[in-house]
Amino acid sequence: CNSALGLADADDVRSAIARLEAFPPELVFFRPEDKYNTAESLALIDWVRHTYTPLPPMGEFEVYLRCPSKPDA
């Protein structure tokens, strides 16, 4: 998914978080240096960083693993 196209405002971020909570993917990939990152995509990845467990990066990508037992989840 390209969050730059799908996240236009704070309501979109809240909606995306609600969807991720309802249907959590096992892995989330994020490319911090992507030129298309927006304030909204950074807000979403901030939620991911507090909810998922970081794994070693893969090239340019940060990788996060779903961890149901994490306190912030």
GIZIHU-V157538 format. One record per backbone hydrogen bond with DSSP energy under -1.0 kcal/mol. NH is the residue of the N-H (numbers start at 1). CO is the residue of the C=O. E is the energy in kcal/mol with one decimal. If there is no record, write none. Layout:
BEGIN
nh={NH NH}
co={CO CO}
e={E E}
END
This chain:
BEGIN
nh={5 6 7 13 14 15 16 17 18 19 20 21 22 23 28 30 34 37 42 43 44 45 46 47 48 49 50 51 52 53 55 58 61 62 64 65 66 70 73}
co={2 2 3 9 10 11 12 13 14 15 16 17 18 19 64 62 31 34 38 39 40 41 42 43 44 45 46 47 48 65 63 61 58 30 28 53 26 67 70}
e={-1.2 -1.2 -2.3 -1.7 -2.6 -2.3 -2.5 -2.6 -2.4 -2.1 -2.5 -2.4 -2.0 -2.8 -2.1 -2.3 -2.0 -1.6 -2.4 -1.8 -2.1 -2.3 -1.7 -1.6 -2.2 -2.8 -1.3 -1.1 -3.3 -3.1 -3.0 -2.3 -2.1 -3.8 -2.5 -3.3 -2.8 -2.0 -1.9}
END
